Amino acid sequence: MMKKTIMIIDDDMHIGNMLEETLRIEGYDVLRAYSGTEALLVLNDRTPDLILLDLMLPGLSGEELLPRIKDIPVIVVSAKPNIEDKISLLLNGASDYVTKPFDVQELLARIIVQLRKNETSGRETSIPVEEKIDVGEVSLIPDILCVRVKGNDVSLTRTECAILRLLMTNAGRPIGRNTILERIADDTPDCTERSLKQHVSNIRKKIMNAGGEDMIEAVYGIGFKFKRPLS
């Protein structure tokens, strides 16, 4: 699977660096621009799959830059909370709007949604949205990287979602570590044999913190199993 490229247009070095590191961990390639003018120069040579756009840029502002971006989904990431600003930007070409400070996992989920929309636009038939996967009191909603436990929604990373999806669709059956790594390799190249145990531990904690039971069992010498409910 070809890597998607995301362009960050933001003059805040701290936020930009944090976003770049997070996106690279999630398996994306990243382009950077620190002003609206620089962004136009980069876009003349490269076409990213999605843009994260700050509004308060030096020189050419985000509002001025937005109409010049064609056929690329743009998520505005701005400290401006005014609802009129959001409506105006969405009507003038923005695909989505996230207010700073933002939750990184929510932003990652919004990125996935916009990339999927962009992939299916223009096709005669679109790929259906993946239905949620239910096992007992746990529901996984892969398209928004969310697990729901007793009505409580918890965000997942792409890696956690891929692991949990595999385990839940094979509930009651142990899945080997190597099998897990092979099956999720295309979407989560950052996951290794060493980090797999930590990812599973993180999933367990998230489900339990949301009010659920420990549903993932380590199977000695094999891997992991998602438990089937007793009733």
N, C-alpha and C positions, 0 to 999 in steps of 0.2 A: 504494500500500500504506500503510495507516494505521500511524503510529508506535506502538510499544509503550512503555508507561510502566513504569519500574522505581522502586521506592521504597527508599531507603537509610535504615535505622534504625540509627544508630551515633553515639555521642557523641564519637568521636575525629575532630576536625576535619580532621586531615591525611589520614587514610584516607578519610573521607567526601568530601573535596574531590577527591582523586585518583580515586576511583571515579566521582564525578559527571562529571569532565572526560573520563575514558575512555569512559563510557557515552554521553555526548553526541557524542563523536567517532564512535562506532560507530552513531549514528543513533537512539538512544533518547531519550525524554523522561524526566526525573528528578524525583522528589519526595524531600524530605528530612525526617527527624525525628530529634531528638537525645535523646529519652527515650521510654520505653514509653507514658507518659501522653500526650505530644504525638502519638505515632504513632496512638493511638486517635482523637484529635481529627481528625487528617488523614484517617484511614480512614472517618470518619463522612461526609466530604464527597466523597472521591475513592476510586476503586477501581483500583489499579494492576494491571498484568498479572503482576507478580512482585515479591517483596520480598527484599531482602538484610538479614538480621537479625543484629545483634550481640547477645550474651547479657548482657554486663556493662553494663547501662544504668542510669542514675540513676532512682530512683523504681521504677516497674514494670519488672521485669527481663525479659530476652528469654524466659526459661523461662515466666514468668507471662503474657507477652503472646501467646506462640505459640498456646495453645488458643483465644484470642479471635479469631484470624484465620481466617476461613472462605472456602473456595473460591478462594483465591489461593495459588499455589505460593510456598513460602518456602525460600530457601537460607540456612541458618545460616552466618554467617561469624564464627568465634570463635577465641580463643587457647587455649581449653580442648582439650587433645589427648586426654583420657581417652576410651577406647573405650566405656566404659559410658555416658558423657554422650552420645556420638554415637548409640548404640543407643536410648537413652531418648528423645532428641529426634526421631529418625526414626520411632519408634513413636507419638509424640505429635503428629504433624502436619507435621514438617519434610519437605520434598521432597528435600533434599540437605544436605550438611554440608561446609564448607571450612574448614580450619584456618589461622589466621594464623601466620606470614606466608604469603601465597599467591601463586601465579603468576597474573598478570592474564589471560593468554591462556587458561589453564585455566578460570578463573572465567567468562570470556566464553563459552567452549564449554559449560560447565554451564548457563549462563543460556539459551542457545539450545536446549539439550536440554529444559529444563523448560518453556520457552514452547511448544515444539512439542508436548510431551505435553499441556499444558493446552488447546491448540487442538483436539487430536484427541479428548480425553476427552468422553464423552457422545455421540459420533457413532456411528451404526450401522456405518459403515465408516471406518477410519482411513487417513490418508495413509501409504503405505509409506515406510520409512526408505530414503533414497537410497543405492544401492550405491556402493562405491568405484569410482573411475575409474582404470584402469591404462594407462600408456603406458611401455613398456620397464620400467626399474627403478624408476619413480616411480609411486606410488599416492596418489591424493587421496581422502580420506574427508570429504566436505563436512559431514556431520551433526555431526562433532565438531571441525571446523576443524583438520584434521590432514593433513599430507603425510608419506608413509612412503617412505623411500629406503633400500634395502638393509637393511630391518628396523629402521631408526632413525626414530622418530616425531618430527616437528617441528610445533609449534603455529603456526597462521596467524591473522592478523586476519581479520575478516569480509571486508574489502576484498580482501586478498591471496587469500583462498579463492575469492571470486567471479571474480577475474581469472584465476586458475590454472584454475578449472573450465572457463571459456570457452575458454581456450587449449588445454587438454588434450582437450576434446571435439571440437576442430577441429584436432587435431595434424597437422602437415604443411602447413597452410594459413595464410597470413598474415591476421591480423585487424586491421582499421583501428582507429586510436585512437578515432575518434568512435563506431565500432560498439561497441567495448569499453565506453565510457562510457555509451552508451545502454542496452546490455544489462544492465549492473549497477546502473543508476541507482536502482531501487526499493530495493535492499538496502543500497547503499553511497552515500548522497547526498553523503558527504564527499569522494569521489574526483573530482578535477578534471583537466583536461588537463595542468596543471602538475605535479600530484602523481602522475599515472599512471606516469611514468618512474621515480620513486623507489619506488613500490610494486613495480613489476616488478623493479627492482634488489634490493629486499629479498627477493623470492621467489627470485631467482637465488642469492643468498648463502645462504639457508636450505637450498636443495637441495644446493648444493655443500658447505656445512659439514657436511651429513649424510652426505657421501661420494659424492654423485652428480656427474654432469658438468653443464656449463652447457647446459641444455636449451632455453633461451629465446633466440631470435634476434631482434634488431632488424632490421626490414625497411625500408630507406630509403624515405622518402616515403609509407609505408603505416602500419605499426604494428609488431606483434610476432607471432612464430610459435613454437609449441612444436614442437621437432624430433621427428621420428619416429626410433625406433632403427634403426640400420643393419641389424640382423639380428633 
